[in-house]
């Protein structure tokens, strides 16, 4: 029997894909129309099949193997609004009292 090059089924890949962009199990469940428990079940199956113990490790392997499309950084960065602080002069605050004279022992 020949092993498939992609051991993960469509639902496992879908759950990993949503997890890879930061969705929680609950959010993924709402998107896919399944329960949070079912999402966790599919992610645990993916972990077992990939031989890892954590969600992050499974996502990393899936991304590196090309099983899950990666995040295109330029796409997301083009949509992020950044706040550019206005340049302000850096001035020492004026003292209201003159400096104290140094004590001579």
FENJO-V683217 format. One record per pair of residues at least 12 apart in sequence whose ideal C-beta (glycine too) atoms are under 7 Angstrom apart, sorted by the first residue. I is the first residue (numbers start at 0). J is the second residue. D is the distance in Angstrom with one decimal. If there is no record, write none. Layout:
i=I j=J d=D
i=I j=J d=D
This chain:
i=5 j=66 d=6.2
i=6 j=48 d=4.7
i=7 j=45 d=5.4
i=7 j=48 d=6.0
i=7 j=66 d=6.3
i=10 j=41 d=5.2
i=11 j=41 d=4.8
i=11 j=44 d=5.7
i=11 j=45 d=4.2
i=12 j=66 d=6.0
i=12 j=67 d=6.1
i=13 j=31 d=6.3
i=14 j=27 d=5.8
i=14 j=38 d=5.2
i=14 j=41 d=4.4
i=14 j=42 d=5.2
i=15 j=42 d=6.7
i=15 j=45 d=5.6
i=15 j=57 d=6.1
i=15 j=58 d=5.7
i=15 j=61 d=5.0
i=15 j=67 d=5.3
i=16 j=67 d=4.7
i=16 j=68 d=7.0
i=17 j=30 d=6.2
i=18 j=42 d=6.5
i=18 j=54 d=5.9
i=18 j=58 d=5.8
i=19 j=58 d=4.7
i=19 j=62 d=6.4
i=19 j=67 d=5.7
i=20 j=70 d=6.3
i=24 j=38 d=4.3
i=24 j=39 d=5.2
i=42 j=54 d=5.6
i=42 j=57 d=6.7
i=45 j=57 d=5.0
